Each structure stands twice: as C-alpha cells, then as structure tokens.
C-alpha cells in the first residue's frame, strides 16, 4: 500500500505542464516511469501497475511531442501501445482500457501523418477506428467517444485526400460530419460539438475542392462559416472562435480564386483581414496559425501598417 501511495504522488505533474518548463516535467515523468517499471517488474500480474506504466510512456510522449521531438515521442507512444494492447487482450470488456488504447493509437497516427507516413498513419487510424466503433457500440450515450469517432473518420479522410483517393476520402469525411451533426442535434447546448461540426464541414469542403467540385466545396465552407460566426457572436472575447471565423474566410477566398471570381475572393480576404485586425485591437493572443495567416495578409497588402 505504501508503494502505491508513493507512486500516486509521482505522476500528478500535469498541473505544472502549463508552466512551460518541459525539461523539468520530462525529468519528473521519467523518474515516475522508472518507479513504475520497478513496481511492474516486482509484480508483473498487477494490471494497475501495467496501466500506470503505459500511462507514464504516454505522458513522456506528450512532452517529447511538445518539445518538437516526434521521433522520440513516437517510440514512447509505441512502448505504451504495446502494454495497452496486452491489457485489452487480457480484459477485452474493460472500456477504460480500450479508451486508453484508442488515445494512444490516435497519438501515434497523428505523428505518422505529420511526418508524411500516410500508409502507416492510415493503418493506425483504422486500428483506432475499430477500437472506437466497439466503444460507441458498447455505450452510444458517451458523447466524448462519438466525438472522437467523428474525428477519426475525418482524419482518415484527410489521409485519403493526401493520397488522391477522393471518393474514399469524401465518404470518410462525410461520415465524420454525420456523427458530429447527430451530437449537435441531441445536445445543442454544447458549443464544442458545434465547433467540431464547423471543422467537419471544412474537411468535406477540402476534399470537394481537391476533387474539383468547387461550388460544392464553397457550400461546405459557407456552412462552416455560418456556425463559426454564430459562435463568435455569442462569445466575442473568445480568441479561438474569432480565429475560426478568419480561417473560414480564408477558405472561401481560396475557393473563389479557383472559381475565377476575383470580387468575391477579395471580399473574403478583406473580411479575413478585418477579423484578425479586430482580434489584435482587442488584445487577443493570436495562435501560430492566425499569425501565419496575418503575415500572408500583410504581404499581400490586405493589412497595411500591421506589424507581424
């Protein structure tokens, strides 16, 4: 009992994560991991020790990823995955362990996708999709699982789009859209569902635009913009939601440019720039995506006089 209590005091380091000293956090997590390795070696049949060990690998992977070391993070995630797959094999009805397995699968697939390893990412995303479908079938009332399942479908669509498999990508992206739309219908007061619905419309639009179906893509982007403008109006001080509006205008502008409609493209670029300028004047913190977008707008003289 004393060992378990000591271990529980080693891993609650998440509260320090936001303080930004990732090197210290990594050292702490590695110390905790070494401790749990000792516990697991002394009592290999203790499933909780194995679960703690897998969680330690995952936490280290998260820090390494934040430090910009995707290769090292991937190795740590795979170490955790091996343990979690074994736990799920031994207790296939344990939904908590299945959910943890799904999380690790998603982390691995995300890194593989960013590294351009599309085939590998697709395989792991499909593994995660299978895990998620089992969980949702087990309890369809868990909204978080359905949300993750929607994201899973959308990310598979993203990989397929990158591979030029547009029809398959469209099916997967639309399936993700259907799932999150059902959540917004069942629980319309959860803003997070609506925000993800807007993202899902964008993902469908991206596939349609890549496919050359520009008018359909524009409709998807407009559906997304409508949701985002409503959310931004409800909470004008929410920087993320204001930034989402700017991104929607950017997507519309690009689509109009491909359609050859310069006037509508200019109007969307103007609104994109206006949204970001308003964010800056309100003192909002701009995330890297919005700052990059602002730099591009300054370069093309939509935001004259704005510093980067």
Helices and strands as residue ranges (DSSP letters): H 2-11, G 14-19, H 22-42, H 47-66, H 70-90, H 95-114, H 118-138, H 143-162, H 166-186, H 191-211, H 214-234, H 239-259, H 262-281, H 288-299
